[in-house]
Amino acid sequence: MLRASWKSLWARKIRLLMSTFAIVLGVAFVAGSLVFTAALDRAFTSIMNGTVGDVMVRPAGQQAGDSRAQTRTVPASVLEQVRRVPGVARAEGEVTSYTTFVVGKNGKIVGGQGAPGIAVSYHDAPAGHDTPGLTVREGRAPQRAGELALDPGTADRAGYRVGDTVNVVTSGEKPRLAGTLVGLASYSAGSMVGASLVVLDPATARATYVGGRPAYTDIWVVAEPGHSQQQVRDAVAAVLPRDTEAVTGDQAADEASDDIKQALSFITTFLLIFAGVALVVGSFLIVNTFSMLVAQRSRELALMRALGASRRQVTGSVLFEALAVGVVGSTVGLGLGLVLAAGIKALFATFGLDLSGTPLELTPRAVVASYVVGMLVTAVAAYLPARRASHIAPVAALRDDVALPEGTVVRRAVAGAVLVVLGAAGLVWVLSGDRPRETYWLGGGLLAVILGAVLMSPVIGRPVIRGIGLGYRRAFGAVGTLAEQNSLRNPRRTAATASALMIGLTLVVMMSVFGASATKSVDSLIAKNFTGDYVVSGTFGTPFSPTVTDQAARVPGVETVARTRFAQAEVNGDRGGLGAIDPGPLSKVARIDVQQGSLDDLVGSTAFVTDDAAEEHGYAIGDRLRVTLGGRTTSMRVVAVVKAMPALFDVTTSIKGYEAAGGPRQDNYAFIGRAAGADPAQVRAGLERVTAGIPTVAVKDQGEFAAEQREPIDQMLMLIYALLGLAVVIAVLGIINTLALSVIERTREVGLLRAVGLSRAQLRRMVRLESVVIAMLGAVLGVVLGIAFGIVLQRSQSGQGVAELAIPWGRIGLFVVLAAVVGVLAAWWPARRAARLDVLKAIATE
């Protein structure tokens, strides 16, 4: 039986290889995402291990990479205490900034798109476990003001060589720095994974980032030989003041790398989601392929049963072929996954995440996951056709009729209707109020509706096919009639093929509706709430020096300047954000709807909350909030409740209250209003003179500010379209495979049609029209579901700022036209093959 299965598989290798493409793409996404993630893990672990000592002394609660490092510091007196601790071989004070960027010779920022811009004070102490720390690769270390060093990668990207004058921008009190490049330096790992490194002498670093105070952002401790990190940490901790702490270098490195990897975990999640989409869509192709192959082999399988093969052997024969397809698809997908990982690596390098120094390697996890996913999906998809094969009666299989009974279609449609009703009811329930684990319920409801629509598609697709057939009959006469009848002959097969395209288009249309709604909401929000004239903000979303805001306030014609700040914080133990504003100036350039209390009371350690936060957490006027920012806890009294809007955090304090709580002296936005009668052109020119030479900061009017807020949405949509395009490619392969198998199944019928006068051109047209029917059925169902899902998604996010619904009819119409074009292109090879059949041989085919 195994030999017979192998021969059957080899005889149909081309048809089965086409179905493996779906598995190849799905597995490639799984393997590629896991390989890329493993490379990220190795890169960041290597870097972080080289950027910490055996023990790190820092402000209590502060972690590596924390932007508050310039606000909370360790006094220089602590350094002297640490140096006297037994077991400490060496201790060096460090000053570090994570918002300092190098300006290249072309006037543009190097990096900045996600990767941090790091500035450190120089010392040559070894890293933890006696590994090399900061190492000068060329030239020398900076020794005085006006000198600096860069890492080799940043110097190369910026076009600098040793001896050149380098321009640097910071978010500290001094927004600009310039110095002579005296050397190239890097940590032991060499690569900075896209981050830039500026090395300053200790005095300049303190003057730039901590106001020249005798203080450090942390202390780097080297343990004496024979002393473990934990032993030295315990000894150092015993002499520290209450508001500082000591952690082992291993802990500090793990914290920093874990934070970075957690921030980048969306990459893995994003790719695995699309791997799932590809595999789900591909499963339809596999089910259809094996269903048709089982139908075409009905006589062969009946003979096997007559010769003594059991039902289990017949089922096993089909599953053997499926598993062989799964092995081939998984193997090719694993190889393609490496290529995909290289592509992802190159893509993220353009955004500043450079892994050029980290090789891509196949990990055991990626190999096992690829084969398990590929073979499991193939086996599950082929099980129903295999089970159907085992129930073929020897006598019934000798007949040519392989169409499924209508009762089967009706039962599936009833089951699908139940799923649709349950899924829709779940969605209505979720949208009717705040529900626990809302995302899971939302995803489950959408999935239930999709699966229900797939099961119902043979029934609900009939009127769609007949409607298209009406146009066919009028436009193409008998050929159009034949195409319509062929599509209706086996409704489940037609619907299953169309369902693959339906799922892809459903997701594309859903995201189009949501993206258009988000864009419209952004424009509406800014138009309604921003009454100022200009916004000064960081070009990469990074904070900037408050000196820039101070200088903007002195520009002639500027009447109002409202600075805003924000940082991650804990409020009553819940992780969230803390905002900061000056209520007087902000009320002149933005509309804030105060529902209770007064913003005039926002002074000192006070805060206002949004109505959503008040309802969710029970906040009320007079309540005390426990705000923890960078390890420092402050009590803030609630003085007002305002209407929620995306520009406001749930909890917002004054600028002075924010600084007192440990918030960094860095502005995130400055909203500016002109004085009455001031010339707009002159005011803007004055503001641009302030930001000249600081490429990380830009001046925008209301329209430009709205466009900047829309840009991430547009980028996200383009990436989603590109990835979902692969699902559409799989659907196209499904149409090609179905038509090709259908032509083989109808070989004798095709010969008879040719014998009675159907020309080759008419035959090709008939197959193309069948393909267009399948594509249009998938498009119609996908558009209807996509619009409905887009509305549901928009309503679910209305409280998060997506309050306006927009349906991009023009774009959706384009998708439908493209679906028809897809149908024509997908039919090319099957139609050509049908037209080339020998008439006499076709008629003689049994």
Secondary structure, DSSP 4 states (H G I P E B T S, - for coil): -HHHHHHHHHHTHHHHHHHHHHHHHHHHHHHHHHHHHHHHHHHHHHHHHTSS-SEEEEETT--TT-GGGGTS-EEHHHHHHHHTSTTEEEEEEE-EESBEEEEPTTS-BSS-SSS-EEEEE-----BGGGB--SEEEEE----STTEEEE-HHHHHHHT--TT-EEEEEESSSS-EEEEEEEEEEE-TT---TT-EEEEE-HHHHHHHHSTT-SEESEEEEEEPTT--HHHHHHHHHTTS-TTEEEEEHHHHHHHHHHHHHHHTHHHHHHHHHHHHHHHHHHHHHHHHHHHHHHHHTHHHHHHHHHTT--HHHHHHHHHHHHHHHHHHHHHHHHHHHHHHHHHHHHHHHHTT---TTS-----HHHHHHHHHHHHHHHHHHHHHHHHHHHT--TTGGGSS--PPPHHHHHHHHHHHHHHHHHHHHHHHHHHTS--TTHHHHHHHHHHHHHHHHHHHHHHHHHHHHHHHHHHHHHHHTHHHHHHHHHHHHSHHHHHHHHHHHHHHHHHHHHHHHHHHHHHHHHHHHHHHHB-SSEEEEETTS--B-HHHHHHHHTSTTEEEEEEEEEEEEEETTEEEEEEEE-HHHHHHHB---EEEE-GGG--SSEEEEEHHHHHHH---TT-EEEEEETTEEEEEEEEEEE---TTS-SEEEEHHHHHHTT--S-BSEEEEEEPTT--HHHHHHHHHHHHTT-TTEEEEEHHHHHHHHHHHHHHHHHHHHHHHHHHHHHHHHHHHHHHHHHHHHTHHHHHHHHHTT--HHHHHHHHHHHHHHHHHHHHHHHHHHHHHHHHHHHHHTGGGT-------HHHHHHHHHHHHHHHHHHTHHHHHHHHTS-HHHHHH--
